[in-house]
Amino acid sequence: MKQFSMLIVALFALALSAQASTPPASASQHLETLLLAIEKDDIKTFHSVCNETMQSAMTPEVLQRVHDQVGATIAGGYTATYWGDVTRPDGVKGYFWKLSFTTKPNHDLVAEMWVRDGKVAGFFLR
């Protein structure tokens, strides 16, 4: 099952890379804000770009756990390569980036961000 999931992610990434262009400035700014907030363990900064649902989901305790896992890696420097976006039928837009880290080669992550009405409604590092 894990191999199947990885295959689906790989195919999805390939499909997105085929349409990759430049993300909207607001999406890039939101990504930078979220990653900085994770690096600094700063809940106010994280919440500043999120809708109420996402603010409720991202508690200080959850952010602390994410910070503990990847904060130092983010602080070491990274390159965000935009893969593309998708739009759900309800109008929510999803943006996808590959994050490559300076201090941890071969430790790439996928940043997945969902935006509704200009605010982040979902954010995942996979």
WOKAWO-V305968 format. One record per residue. N is the residue number from 1. RES is the residue in one letter. PSI is psi in whole degrees, 0 to 359 (999 if undefined). BURIAL is I if it has 9 or more other ideal C-beta (glycine too) atoms within 8 Angstrom, else O. Layout:
BEGIN
N&RES&PSI&BURIAL ; N&RES&PSI&BURIAL
END
This chain:
BEGIN
1&M&321&O ; 2&K&319&O ; 3&Q&322&O ; 4&F&317&O ; 5&S&317&O ; 6&M&323&O ; 7&L&315&O ; 8&I&315&O ; 9&V&316&I ; 10&A&316&O ; 11&L&320&O ; 12&F&316&O ; 13&A&318&I ; 14&L&316&O ; 15&A&318&I ; 16&L&319&I ; 17&S&331&I ; 18&A&333&O ; 19&Q&4&O ; 20&A&140&O ; 21&S&220&O ; 22&T&131&O ; 23&P&157&I ; 24&P&147&O ; 25&A&321&O ; 26&S&323&O ; 27&A&316&I ; 28&S&319&I ; 29&Q&318&I ; 30&H&315&I ; 31&L&312&I ; 32&E&319&O ; 33&T&314&I ; 34&L&317&I ; 35&L&321&I ; 36&L&318&I ; 37&A&321&I ; 38&I&314&I ; 39&E&316&I ; 40&K&355&I ; 41&D&52&I ; 42&D&96&O ; 43&I&324&I ; 44&K&317&O ; 45&T&316&I ; 46&F&310&I ; 47&H&338&I ; 48&S&338&O ; 49&V&6&I ; 50&C&152&I ; 51&N&175&I ; 52&E&322&O ; 53&T&315&O ; 54&M&323&I ; 55&Q&320&I ; 56&S&323&O ; 57&A&324&O ; 58&M&89&I ; 59&T&164&O ; 60&P&325&O ; 61&E&319&O ; 62&V&315&I ; 63&L&320&I ; 64&Q&318&I ; 65&R&318&O ; 66&V&316&I ; 67&H&315&I ; 68&D&327&O ; 69&Q&319&O ; 70&V&359&I ; 71&G&312&I ; 72&A&325&O ; 73&T&316&I ; 74&I&316&I ; 75&A&332&O ; 76&G&351&I ; 77&G&148&O ; 78&Y&163&I ; 79&T&130&O ; 80&A&116&I ; 81&T&116&O ; 82&Y&128&I ; 83&W&329&I ; 84&G&190&I ; 85&D&162&I ; 86&V&155&O ; 87&T&126&O ; 88&R&162&O ; 89&P&332&O ; 90&D&5&O ; 91&G&354&O ; 92&V&133&I ; 93&K&133&I ; 94&G&135&I ; 95&Y&144&I ; 96&F&133&I ; 97&W&149&I ; 98&K&128&I ; 99&L&118&I ; 100&S&130&I ; 101&F&134&I ; 102&T&315&O ; 103&T&352&O ; 104&K&77&O ; 105&P&150&O ; 106&N&23&O ; 107&H&45&O ; 108&D&151&O ; 109&L&159&I ; 110&V&126&I ; 111&A&125&I ; 112&E&120&I ; 113&M&130&I ; 114&W&133&I ; 115&V&130&I ; 116&R&126&I ; 117&D&41&O ; 118&G&359&O ; 119&K&147&I ; 120&V&124&I ; 121&A&349&I ; 122&G&142&O ; 123&F&128&I ; 124&F&140&O ; 125&L&120&I ; 126&R&999&O
END
